[in-house]
Amino acid sequence: MGDWLYMLSFQMALEERNFRILDILIDLTQKMVEGELISSRKSAASTLRKRCVALRPTRRVSFSGCARLGAVLGGME
């Protein structure tokens, strides 16, 4: 469900022709993929607990992206 909602945000940004939002979404996607790659590499020899710790940067990227999108939509950026 989360992936579908995430892709829906791209569709909505395209419909509105809001390229600032698309820039943020693309940057966010790149950082999330990088975080997942790092996490999977680190977790290969880790326990589940260590893997959850490795995912923290990915969650921070998601929250920061949401804040940036809110600022753009609110006319603050």
C-alpha positions in Angstrom: 0.0 0.0 0.0 2.8 2.4 0.9 4.5 1.9 -2.5 1.2 2.6 -4.3 0.7 5.8 -2.3 4.2 6.9 -3.0 3.8 6.4 -6.7 0.5 8.3 -6.5 2.4 11.3 -5.2 4.5 11.2 -8.4 1.4 11.1 -10.5 -0.2 14.0 -8.7 3.0 16.1 -9.0 3.0 15.4 -12.7 -0.6 16.3 -13.2 0.0 19.6 -11.4 3.3 20.1 -13.3 5.0 20.9 -10.0 8.6 20.2 -10.8 9.8 21.3 -7.4 7.8 18.4 -5.8 9.1 16.0 -8.4 12.7 17.1 -7.7 12.1 16.4 -4.0 10.5 13.0 -4.7 13.4 11.9 -7.0 15.9 13.0 -4.4 14.0 11.2 -1.7 13.8 8.0 -3.8 17.5 8.1 -4.5 18.4 8.4 -0.8 15.9 5.7 0.2 17.4 3.3 -2.3 20.9 4.1 -1.2 19.9 3.5 2.5 18.3 0.2 1.6 21.5 -0.9 -0.2 23.7 0.0 2.7 21.2 -1.6 5.1 21.1 -4.9 3.2 24.9 -5.0 2.9 25.2 -4.4 6.7 22.5 -6.8 7.6 23.9 -9.8 5.7 25.9 -10.8 8.8 23.7 -9.1 11.4 20.9 -10.0 13.7 17.4 -8.6 13.2 18.1 -5.9 15.9 21.1 -4.6 14.1 19.2 -4.5 10.9 16.5 -2.3 12.4 19.2 0.1 13.6 20.6 0.2 10.1 17.2 1.3 8.7 17.1 4.4 10.9 18.7 6.6 8.2 16.1 5.5 5.7 13.3 6.6 8.1 15.0 9.9 8.7 15.2 10.5 4.9 11.5 9.8 4.6 10.5 12.2 7.3 12.8 14.9 6.0 11.3 14.5 2.5 7.8 14.8 3.9 8.7 18.0 5.7 10.3 19.4 2.6 7.1 18.6 0.6 4.9 20.2 3.2 7.0 23.3 3.0 6.7 23.5 -0.8 3.0 22.9 -0.7 2.6 25.5 2.1 4.5 28.1 0.1 7.4 28.2 2.5 10.1 26.9 0.2 
